[in-house]
Amino acid sequence: MKALEIIVQPRDAAFSIGGHTQPRFGGDHATARDACDRPVIPASALRGALRLELERLLRGRDPASTACSANRAEDEKECDCAVCRLFGQSGRAAGALRLENAVLVAGDGEAAASAVDVRSRVCIGRQRGSAVDKLLGFVETTAPLGGVTPAEFRAAAWLVPVPGMDEAANLRNLSAACAALRAIGGGKARGFGWVSCTVKELKESSSSTEAAADPPRGVTLSFEARAPLYFGYCRPIGYFQPTRTNALGSTVRGAVAFALLEHGLVKGDDDSFQRLVTSASFGSARTDGDRPSATRKRCRPTGQPTSHVTDDLVVDLLRRLAANRGIALAIDPDRACPHPECSRAVKMVPEPFASGAAHPQVRVRTRTALNRQAGTSMDAKLFSHQVLEPPISAENEKTERQPLVLRSEVWGLDATASALLAKLDGRKVWLGGKRSQGMGTCLLRVEPVAPDDLERARKRIADLKDALVNGWAAIRQAAHRDPEPILADDELPVAIVLREPWLPAADAEAADLEGGPLASEKAGGLLGSFVHLAEEGRFGALEASRYGAPKSVLRGEETPRTVVDAGSVFVYKVKQETLDLHLRGWLEMGREGCGEHRGEGWGRFEIRGPESDSDPSGSKNMMNGEEVNYEDPKARAGSPIAIHKEWLVTQGDEIGELAKDNRDWKHQVRTIWEAARLENEPLVVLNLLRYQAARNSGNWRKPADVFTALSEAIEKCRMKAAKDAELAMELIRHLLAYTYRSFTFHSAKNGHDEEES
Amino acid sequence: MDSSSILDMLRESLVKGLGSAIRASDPSLDEEAARRAACTVISSDGLPQDVANHFGSQPVCALVCFDADSIHSWVFDSERVQVAAGASDTLDRLNQEVDRLIREVPGLYGKLYSAGGGGMLFADARTDLNELRRRTRDWFEGQSHGLTFTVVAEPLFAPDLKPGKAPDKSTLGRFRHVDGLWGALVRAQVATRTAKESRVRAAPRLIEPKSGAVRAERCPSCGRRPPNREPVTDASPEFWCAHCHNLRAHKKFVDSSNMPITFAELAERIPRRRQYLGYVAVDGNSMGATVQSIGDFLGLRAFSEAVTEIYSHARDKAWAVLASYLENVKDPDECYLSLLSGGDEITLVLPAAAAPEVALEVLKTIQDGFDRATSDGGLLHAAFRDSPEILDRLRKAGAAAGVITAHANYPVRLLRRYANDLQKEAKRYCAALKRRSGLAWLLLTDSSPLTKGVERVAKSPDLDLDSFERLLAEARAARDEDLPSSALQALLSYYRHEENALDSLGEDRRPVLDLLGANFFRYQLARNKKLAAWWKAVQRIDPEIGADAKGSDAVAHWFQRGGGRRLEQLVDLLSLDPFPTSEAA
């Protein structure tokens, strides 16, 4: 894999690259910015522009064969022209070029910021030559870059080896396209986006990891997102492409396999590689807090920024068991939440409401296709896709934001497969789709993972039994009845929660499906279950195919199969001796999955305890006790101007109102304000103020003494700024501006009131 | 028909079925005696002791509870308008045809209530309840084509028909023990929930299209593109893809030539610069808790009837409001969808321009409906005269609405999720501040962040109904005074600029921002005649501001009540052009 850097040098031009972020400051069209509001050239825009240039160049050389036809139909078969080999063909083949967003870098190589301007534009009537009514628009642009401002956009790029492709030719083509690029983005005709572009080869730093002496059977793959991620979800609906918020096991397996091949660490026909992709079980890559459970609920009526999350397994289970024995428990209308400090009247709601929906920030990006002949936006080709945004710390933030990390557990590794995975540690890999559009770049960390502790599982089971027995005693006491116990002395409750969807094996009996994953494992009777059916299997096999379930669910089967969703809970009643015999096996089954598609992580579960306490701060994930950052508090210090603004505006309002009857004061204060904008020394402003007041005392002292009020306020500005003249001047400028505005309002209102009277 | 006669009618329908069951169990009783015994059950006095003795340990009757599974997913199974409308229509008909079910399935003899895809029926306890449950489920699933139902049958014994005692304090966290009839009704509800989450339901069988039928490059029905197919021009159903073919075979399409095909076309039915789609999700506040507080048959039935009537009236109101927006089409039915009607839920998909006003009117109509029903002569007043606690709760009943407006290329199922999130925000607001109704709305632009649904985006909207009404009035005044949008945009730009500048102050910046915003706003008022005219109109609308019109504090007061957010909402709202045009009017 060849590492490159594409350098886009602005030529003293502003940039307006649209369709990316929400406009601010009342603009109609936004320019592309990253999460910290720094201007970027999106990888898709850069890729499109380069592709367009290369097509033009190659078509000019040999119109017939070197570049495929512009605006070809979507259904055309795989193309092997030089352009498609380099840039890929949408929906058919990935190209050799991997590209990231081009970020603005200052002369010293550090990330740079640029102010965002809003430029107005108006349509001119061609007949009258004057502005057309109601066609005023506002376009966001960057400030002009290049020229005296030494800044440039740099995009990391890679040329990955693809069988049958000539890497040297690809590099030549890319260099030619870069050299031909003259402008990028919108408004090129009015001078926006003029650039020169070059490509630079980088030396790739090779990181080699020694194979561990005792290779682990299971590892955790941590994907730290360095670019937006897109995983797809269902088919595109119209021109809208939704994404999942976690990557399926099959996606993780594919990403790992491609990374191994693209980094040249292994060949496709190596035994170790084949064993890795066919025998190991790859789990979904999820964020840390993404552990859904059907009994996990959120208290919704707190009206506070954070609401607490509670796992209601014990209480819900007891209520059902009681109803089975003729004891009714109604929801207390005055106390719907079980948390001791919460007494709200509205019911709990499931949390998270959709599996995996809670944590990563999802953003909708809207793009447009380019017309390859005209080089402009293609009509009716606006499309949107959801992406997961990696959080980026803003420059003024003191604390670093937590990076977006998705973790996947891989089990069933042998020594060679484990060593192969270890080679990817610390390397860049691409996870998910739209890789050539700058998405999916991740830094991969490979760490061994310890299997679940047997004693910990036993403790969870014992705790659950205690909670159930105590709860049942309370119910019996309240109902004044003595129904049969829910658990005998030698019986234990084993609660499992599915971490991944479960597709029962094709030959499973109907009774096994009803009895859950452990039905055929001598786990005893089912005490209760909280089943969520996967959306995948809900409405028949066609839906299953549409929602991304494995195709074997659909293929050649008369009756569609049902998929039980992650988060479903099954509680079994088992004998003590059965538990002793089988617990270790169940833990192993939970790690490596049960049912079908275990290679993609399906059918994994974990044994859980009562965990019925709630956490009022909402900062604790009740499923696994890990700290989860629900909110992102920002500890910030105030800037000097911001701290004094309240005083400034209040003073300005007071002085403005005081001066409202001083009829010609407007021009006087305007003069002082203009002087303050030009001068850098507060004493000069005071000097001018005194001079003006002496010359026009009628305007400054009658009927109200505005002079004294204003000069005192300016003195206070000086005191507040201590010896910092620059800060003092800034305070004085703000004070005069607020005063001027307030005076304008009050004098206009005064006149208006007089007219009315 | 007045409320007492409605109540008598309900009583009569329940007594008839139960009386015949009592008489069947004891043939020595004459019809009048059996009727009297049934009356005591209906009026929550329990079964007379002699009749109860006769039943011994045998159940007196049974309650069959049914509830449709995942109806939202079923209705929004496709992005086609016809499919959604047809599915909702099917569900609607099911609730209306419960009487036919009672006639056709032996063992069932009366309806306690039926609404919103769920309900409770009376059944003869002497029949095999498992078989009855299976037959009832088969009947529903046979009628609904693809929708699955959870059905449970709960036998009721003589002690279960006694009046429920006032419950003790909370027994187990948020639950309290109840017995008698109240307990039986709660048990039935718990059993339904348990059955719903304990069963791995089989998906309905798929009907495959004829071999070789799918040959179109794109399905002529849904526009999807099966791979490797040659294009054809024939749009007849035999060329539809398997998915659409399946839906057609299951009659989930509504056959209406004027109905738009896609939701994007629905958005175009009211012509506006922004062809956005609106999704309104309305749900009653604390209705579930109220149902669990009702411990007698007649109360439950009356409550169901009253809620159905109130919400049905609110839907009619939505239709009437929408009629005032029409320009290109003559019939409001052609430009909006009322889905999943029934129970305490209203779901509307309509052009975005009409969504805010429709939602407001729906909520106001629901509140008015509860006011009428709980006042003297109202059905709820007559039914709960002896239960002041429930009556008081119903007097304060209202609803929460989530309104989302977004570009028509957003999938409707996604809008549904966001609208539901907003609706929960509104519910949270209502519960926290003890308000009857609340409304949260949001304009979703193409790149709005979607963390946790839309909750954080809609963190501080004016959720109060009065406040939203004022917002609409302010927007209407802006339209009437021909206020240029650039004037509000300038204010908003300045506000956001200052907000960024004060970002370092954290939450402390709010009061400062309000002062700064007011300072700039006053300056603009002095400079811009149209803005001043609009401000005068705002002062007329809002008495709190109008009372202080002479002083400078009116502007500051307006800002303190959420002026910055208010400006954003105004700009967003006006961008939808949310009022009927003069042509439509």
Chai-1 contact restraints between the chains, C-beta under 6 A:
chainA,res_idxA,chainB,res_idxB,connection_type,confidence,min_distance_angstrom,max_distance_angstrom,comment,restraint_id
A,T21,B,S447,contact,1.0,0.0,6.0,A-B,restraint_1
A,Q22,B,T445,contact,1.0,0.0,6.0,A-B,restraint_2
A,Q22,B,S447,contact,1.0,0.0,6.0,A-B,restraint_3
A,F25,B,S493,contact,1.0,0.0,6.0,A-B,restraint_4
A,G26,B,Q489,contact,1.0,0.0,6.0,A-B,restraint_5
A,G26,B,L492,contact,1.0,0.0,6.0,A-B,restraint_6
A,G26,B,S493,contact,1.0,0.0,6.0,A-B,restraint_7
A,I237,B,E79,contact,1.0,0.0,6.0,A-B,restraint_8
A,I237,B,P411,contact,1.0,0.0,6.0,A-B,restraint_9
A,G238,B,N409,contact,1.0,0.0,6.0,A-B,restraint_10
A,Y239,B,N409,contact,1.0,0.0,6.0,A-B,restraint_11
A,F240,B,N409,contact,1.0,0.0,6.0,A-B,restraint_12
A,F240,B,P411,contact,1.0,0.0,6.0,A-B,restraint_13
A,R300,B,K424,contact,1.0,0.0,6.0,A-B,restraint_14
A,R300,B,R428,contact,1.0,0.0,6.0,A-B,restraint_15
A,P301,B,R428,contact,1.0,0.0,6.0,A-B,restraint_16
A,P301,B,A431,contact,1.0,0.0,6.0,A-B,restraint_17
A,P301,B,A432,contact,1.0,0.0,6.0,A-B,restraint_18
A,G303,B,R428,contact,1.0,0.0,6.0,A-B,restraint_19
A,G303,B,A432,contact,1.0,0.0,6.0,A-B,restraint_20
A,V315,B,G173,contact,1.0,0.0,6.0,A-B,restraint_21
A,R320,B,T194,contact,1.0,0.0,6.0,A-B,restraint_22
A,A323,B,R187,contact,1.0,0.0,6.0,A-B,restraint_23
A,A323,B,V190,contact,1.0,0.0,6.0,A-B,restraint_24
A,A323,B,A191,contact,1.0,0.0,6.0,A-B,restraint_25
A,A328,B,V178,contact,1.0,0.0,6.0,A-B,restraint_26
A,A328,B,G183,contact,1.0,0.0,6.0,A-B,restraint_27
A,A328,B,V186,contact,1.0,0.0,6.0,A-B,restraint_28
A,A328,B,R187,contact,1.0,0.0,6.0,A-B,restraint_29
A,L329,B,F175,contact,1.0,0.0,6.0,A-B,restraint_30
A,L329,B,H177,contact,1.0,0.0,6.0,A-B,restraint_31
A,A330,B,R176,contact,1.0,0.0,6.0,A-B,restraint_32
A,A330,B,V178,contact,1.0,0.0,6.0,A-B,restraint_33
A,A330,B,V186,contact,1.0,0.0,6.0,A-B,restraint_34
A,A330,B,Q292,contact,1.0,0.0,6.0,A-B,restraint_35
A,I331,B,Q292,contact,1.0,0.0,6.0,A-B,restraint_36
A,D332,B,S170,contact,1.0,0.0,6.0,A-B,restraint_37
A,D332,B,R174,contact,1.0,0.0,6.0,A-B,restraint_38
A,D332,B,R176,contact,1.0,0.0,6.0,A-B,restraint_39
A,P333,B,A289,contact,1.0,0.0,6.0,A-B,restraint_40
A,P333,B,S293,contact,1.0,0.0,6.0,A-B,restraint_41
A,R335,B,S170,contact,1.0,0.0,6.0,A-B,restraint_42
A,R335,B,R174,contact,1.0,0.0,6.0,A-B,restraint_43
A,A336,B,R174,contact,1.0,0.0,6.0,A-B,restraint_44
A,P338,B,G173,contact,1.0,0.0,6.0,A-B,restraint_45
A,P338,B,R174,contact,1.0,0.0,6.0,A-B,restraint_46
A,V346,B,A431,contact,1.0,0.0,6.0,A-B,restraint_47
A,K347,B,G288,contact,1.0,0.0,6.0,A-B,restraint_48
A,A358,B,K452,contact,1.0,0.0,6.0,A-B,restraint_49
A,Q361,B,P449,contact,1.0,0.0,6.0,A-B,restraint_50
A,Q361,B,T451,contact,1.0,0.0,6.0,A-B,restraint_51
A,V362,B,L450,contact,1.0,0.0,6.0,A-B,restraint_52
A,R363,B,S447,contact,1.0,0.0,6.0,A-B,restraint_53
A,R363,B,P449,contact,1.0,0.0,6.0,A-B,restraint_54
A,V364,B,D446,contact,1.0,0.0,6.0,A-B,restraint_55
A,V364,B,S447,contact,1.0,0.0,6.0,A-B,restraint_56
A,T366,B,D446,contact,1.0,0.0,6.0,A-B,restraint_57
A,G471,B,L172,contact,1.0,0.0,6.0,A-B,restraint_58
A,A474,B,L172,contact,1.0,0.0,6.0,A-B,restraint_59
A,A478,B,D168,contact,1.0,0.0,6.0,A-B,restraint_60
A,A478,B,T171,contact,1.0,0.0,6.0,A-B,restraint_61
A,A478,B,H177,contact,1.0,0.0,6.0,A-B,restraint_62
A,A479,B,H177,contact,1.0,0.0,6.0,A-B,restraint_63
A,L513,B,V200,contact,1.0,0.0,6.0,A-B,restraint_64
A,E514,B,V200,contact,1.0,0.0,6.0,A-B,restraint_65
A,S529,B,S198,contact,1.0,0.0,6.0,A-B,restraint_66
A,F530,B,E197,contact,1.0,0.0,6.0,A-B,restraint_67
A,V531,B,E197,contact,1.0,0.0,6.0,A-B,restraint_68
A,G537,B,A203,contact,1.0,0.0,6.0,A-B,restraint_69
A,G540,B,A203,contact,1.0,0.0,6.0,A-B,restraint_70
A,G540,B,L206,contact,1.0,0.0,6.0,A-B,restraint_71
A,A541,B,L206,contact,1.0,0.0,6.0,A-B,restraint_72
A,L542,B,A242,contact,1.0,0.0,6.0,A-B,restraint_73
A,L542,B,H243,contact,1.0,0.0,6.0,A-B,restraint_74
A,P560,B,A203,contact,1.0,0.0,6.0,A-B,restraint_75
A,T562,B,V200,contact,1.0,0.0,6.0,A-B,restraint_76
A,T562,B,A203,contact,1.0,0.0,6.0,A-B,restraint_77
A,R636,B,S504,contact,1.0,0.0,6.0,A-B,restraint_78
A,R636,B,G506,contact,1.0,0.0,6.0,A-B,restraint_79
A,G638,B,S504,contact,1.0,0.0,6.0,A-B,restraint_80
A,G638,B,L505,contact,1.0,0.0,6.0,A-B,restraint_81
A,S639,B,S504,contact,1.0,0.0,6.0,A-B,restraint_82
A,A642,B,L502,contact,1.0,0.0,6.0,A-B,restraint_83
A,A642,B,S504,contact,1.0,0.0,6.0,A-B,restraint_84
A,A642,B,L505,contact,1.0,0.0,6.0,A-B,restraint_85
A,K645,B,V512,contact,1.0,0.0,6.0,A-B,restraint_86
A,E646,B,V512,contact,1.0,0.0,6.0,A-B,restraint_87
A,V649,B,L515,contact,1.0,0.0,6.0,A-B,restraint_88
A,V649,B,L516,contact,1.0,0.0,6.0,A-B,restraint_89
A,V649,B,N519,contact,1.0,0.0,6.0,A-B,restraint_90
A,Y738,B,N519,contact,1.0,0.0,6.0,A-B,restraint_91
A,R741,B,N519,contact,1.0,0.0,6.0,A-B,restraint_92
A,R741,B,Y523,contact,1.0,0.0,6.0,A-B,restraint_93
A,T744,B,Y523,contact,1.0,0.0,6.0,A-B,restraint_94
A,T744,B,A526,contact,1.0,0.0,6.0,A-B,restraint_95
A,F745,B,R522,contact,1.0,0.0,6.0,A-B,restraint_96
A,F745,B,Y523,contact,1.0,0.0,6.0,A-B,restraint_97
A,F745,B,L525,contact,1.0,0.0,6.0,A-B,restraint_98
A,F745,B,A526,contact,1.0,0.0,6.0,A-B,restraint_99
A,A748,B,A526,contact,1.0,0.0,6.0,A-B,restraint_100
